[in-house]
Amino acid sequence: MSTRGTDFLYQWIGANVPKTAVSDIISVADLTQKLFADAKAIGISSTEIEEDTGSVYEAILDAIVFHNAGLAD
């Protein structure tokens, strides 16, 4: 288990997923690729991130969808 990978994922999402992000396939895929590139640059593998969190794509999509759902309230 890697808390380092999990911490990186959620900190990265908070810092890099714009509040105005849309949940289309291309946007989420681009953000996912950028996350993995940034992680690799500091020595964190995709396996280390996903072993505790599951799909990074789904985590980013959830962050966008749940944030945008809150805007309607």
N, C-alpha and C positions, 0 to 999 in steps of 0.2 A: 504494500500500500504506500502511496506517495502523497503526503500532504503537500509537498512542494509542488507537484503537478496540479493538484486541485487548487491550491492557493494561487498559482500562476494563472490558471484558467479564469477564475472569478475576478482577480485583480485586472487581468487583461481585458475582460469583457467590460468592466466598469470604466476603464480608461480609453477603450478603443471602439466601442459600439456606440455610434451616435444616437442621441435620443430620437432623432428623426429617421433612423434606419428603417427600411422597408423589409418585409419578410419574404421577398421573392427569392427564388432558387439561386439566381446569379449573385445577388448581394450577400446572401448567407454563405455561399461557397467561397466567394472572394474573402470575406472576413475569416472564414475557417483556414484558408490557405495562409493568410497573413499571420494568424495566431500561431500556426505551426512553424512558420519561418522565424517569427520572433522567439519562439520557444527554443528552436534549434540553435539560434544565435547565442543563447545563454546556457546551452547544454542540457536542455530538457527535451526528452523524446516524446513523440506522440503517444507511445505506449504508456509512458509514465503519467501523462495527463489523463488518458482514457481509462486506465485500469481502475480508477476510483469513480470517475465521473460519467463514464459511458461515452456516448457520441458527443464530440465537440460541436458538430453541426447542429445537433438537437439542442444543446445547451445555449448556443448563440441564438437559434431560432426562438427558443423559449424566452430568452431575455428580451428579444425584440417584441414578440407577441404580448407578453405580460406587461411590458412597459407601455406599449401602445394601447392595450386594453384599459390601463389606468388613466390614460388621457381622456377617455370618453366619460369618465365619472364626473 
